[in-house]
Amino acid sequence: MSAELKEHYDTHGYVIVRGLVTPSEQADLLAATDRATTRTRSGSWTHARIVGKQFPPYGAGDDVWGVQHAMHPALGEPAFARWYAGDAVRGAAQTLLGCQDDHLQMELFNILVHPLRSDFALCWHRDDIRNSADEDEERASLQVRHYGVQWNTALREDSSLYVVPGSHRFPRTPAQRAMSSNTIAPTDPLAMSGAIQVTLKPGETVFYNNNILHCATYSTRKPRATLHACMGDARGGSTRARNILQHGLEWMREEAFRETLSLEGKQMQDRLVRMQEVFHDKPVEYSLEG
């Protein structure tokens, strides 16, 4: 990754990166995604994101907009962990986080898909700041470094994500605050002041600061197959625990999972396990993803 891409990410809160998926990886990941999606829609894989529910715990249902725990050994799709821990993804994360390889911490890997029966949209939000936060609370929270980066990698063309560039640095304006609510999904995301639509071609990745103001739409008419993941800097400690451990990652401690990982993956797993051991009994308050 170039210094220009890092600067764009720091300034605007997001950056589109090409070249993190080779043609052979593209084919393998898309095939694995389609198999995982089929299992989830059939109910045989129960770790699903359900239409009508925006953040965890997601509960049960049969119209899904996401597949949880893509690296779980019981799902039987090793291509996901292999790509997540590969040189290209780790290198991009190091650049954007400003850290070394021995700081990288394994975190979440999910899949975003299109629902089959009902269109769905996530409200405008920041992942780690409540929409109900007042301006002073929001300003203070935005000054906290969160030691993590998340991304969407499109395996099919994807125009579902909307962001407000630069909003990871400033509190919402009164107009933006009026349009962001945990219970109101946008009918027209571009009506949000400053919003843009992010379009990814197959194989492209958008990295974004999880506290940029963003939302997403899920159309039954537009096939979606997008890898949605995050990686942390282990030096973040409780900052990462707050946002990550609510997703039920106990299975990542098990030997069956470890056996599926490369050396680099095992090293990242070790750092996650240490975080779990330190913060497992701490209350987790909030997260909302897109």
N, C-alpha and C positions, 0 to 999 in steps of 0.2 A: 504494500500500500504506500502511496505517495504522501508527502507532507501536505500536499494540497487537499487530499481527501480527509486527512486528520483535521486540518483547519476548518474544512466545510462542516465536519461533524461537530466540532466544538462550537462553531458559530451558529449553525442553523439547527443543531440537535438531531440531524439525520444525515446520512450519506448513502448513495447507491454505489455498490461495488460489483464489478464483473470479475469472472474468472475463478470463483471459489468452488465451482462445480465443473469437473471435466465431463466430456461427452459420455464416457462410460459410467461415471458416477451419476450423471443425469438419468440415464436409462435405469440403472439399478435402484436409485432412490425413488423414481416415479413408480416403478413396478412394486416396490415395497410399500409405498404410500397407498397405492390402489388396493393392495391386499389388506393393509391395516384398516383402511376406510371401510372396505366391504365387511370385515369382521365386526367393526364397531357398529355399523348400521344394522347388522343382523342381530346384535346383542351378545355375540360370543366374546367380544372384548368390551368390558363394562366401564372402562375408564374413558368416559366421553364427556364432551361439553355439549350441553343440551340447549336447543332453541328455547328462548325465554329466560335463561339464566346466564347472567353476565360474568359472575366471578365465583370462585370456589367457596364452599363445596357445591359441586354441580348437580348432584342427585342423579335420578334415573329418568330416562325418556328414550323415545325411538326416532326422533328427528334431531340429528346432531350437526354441530358446526365445528367440532374439533375432536381430535384423538389425543388423549393424554398418555404420557409415559412411553414415548416411542422407542426408547432404548431398553425397555423392560425385557429381560430374557424370555419371559413367557409369551411375549408377542412374536418372538422368533424372527426378527428382522435385523440382523447384525450390520446391515449397510448403514443404519442410522448412527450407531456409536462409532463405527469406523470413520465416517465422514466428520462427525462432530469433533473427534479427537485428532483429526488429520492436520498436517502442517499448514494448509491454506487457511482454515478457520482459526486455528490457534494463532497464527501469525497476524491475521486481521484483528483479533481480539486484543493481542498484546499491544499493537499499535494504537488502537482506540482507547485502551485502558491506561496506556503509558506504564506498562509493567513488564516483568520478565516471565519466561515460560514457567519458572518455578513458583510463580504467584498464582497461576491460573487455577480456578476452582470449577469443577463440574457442577452444573445446575440443572436447568430444565430443558427438555426437548419434547415438543408437542407438534401436532400437525393441524393446520387450519384447512377446512374443507367447506364445500357448499352444502347447505341443507337441501333436502329433497322436496319438502312440502310447503314450508313457510319461509318467506323472506325474513331476515333478521338484521338488526343493527345494534352495535354497542354505542352507548352514550359517549359524549365527549368527556374525557377524563385524563388524569395523570395516574400512573400505576401506583405510586407510593405516597400520594397526597390526596386526602379526601376532598371531594367536590364541595363539601360543606365548610372547608377551612376558610377562615376569614383572610383578608388581605395580608395582615401581619404574619399570621401563621404560615400562609403560603409563601411569602417572601423569605421567611426564615428557613423553611424546609427546602426551598430551591437553592439555598446557599450550602446545603449539606452535600458532600461528595458521597455518591452511592456505590462506587467500586464495582459497577457491573455494566455490561452492555447486552442488549438484546437485538434480535434480528429476525427478519422474514426472508426466506429464500424461496423464490417462486419456481416451481417445477412446471407449471402452466402459467400463461400470462395472468397477471393479477393486478387489478386496479381497486382492491377493496379498502386499502388503508388511506386515511386522510390525516394530515398533520398541520399544525400551525408552526411554521419555521420560526426558530428563535424563542419559542414560548417556554423552553426549559430554563430560561434565564430571568423571566419576568412574571409577576403575578398577572392573573387575568384582568382584562379591562372590565368595566361594568357590563358592557354588551356581551363579552365572552362569558362572564359569570352567569348572566341570565340564560345563556344557551347551553350551559353544562349542568347536568343533573344526573344523579344515579338512576333516575326512573324515567327519563325522557330520552328516547332514541331519536336521532335527527332524521327528519324526512328529506332534508337537503343539506348534506354536510358542508357544501360550499357556501351556505348562508352564514357559517361561522366566520367572523372577521379574521382575515389573514390566512384562511385555510387553503391548502392545495391538495390535489389528489395525487397519490403516488402510484405510478404504473410501472410494473416490473415485467420485463420479458423473461421467458424461461431461462433459468440459470443465473439471473441477477439477484442480488441480495441488497436489502435496505437494512442498515444498522441504525438504530435510533435510541436516543436517551429515553429511559422509561418515564421520565417526568416531562417530556414534551407533551403538549396538549394534542390528543389524537383520538380518533374513533375509527370504526370499521363497519362496512356493510357486507352482508352475506346474501347473495341472490341465488334463488333456485335455478335461474336461467344461465348462470355463468359458472362453469366448472372451475373449482379451485383446488389446488394441491400445493400448499405452501408450508415449508418447514419453519416452525416458530420456536426459537430457542434463546437461551441466554447463558452467559458465562460470567463468572465473577473473579475479582481480585481478592484472594484470601485475606489480605490485610484489612478488608472492610469489616470483618467480624460481625457484630450484631446488625450492622446496616444491611448486610445480605441476608442474614437469618430472618429478619422481619418479613422480607418479601418472598422468600424461597420455601421455607420449611412448612408453610401451610399447605403445600401441594402434596404432602404424603409421600416423602421420598425414603421411607424406611427400607424399601426393597433395594435401594442402591447400596446398602451396607452388606448385602448378602454375597456369599462366595459365588453363587451361580451367575450373578451379574459381573463380578470381577473377572471371571474366567472368559468373558466375552471381550474384554478390553485390551487394547495395546498397552505398551509400557507407559506412553504418555497419558492414555486414558486412566490407567491405574493411579498415576501420580495425581491427576486432577480429582479422582475419586477419593483418595486419601485426604485431601484438603476439605472436601465436602463432609466426609465422615467426622473429621475433627470439629467442624462447625456444628454438626448435629450433636456431638457429645457435649459440647460446651453450652449450647443454647436450646437443647431439646425441651426443657421445662419452662422456657420463657414464653409468655403469651404472644401470639401473633395477632395483629389487629386488623390488617387490611391489605388487600391488593386487588387490582382490577386490570385485566390484560386485554390486548387487542391484536 
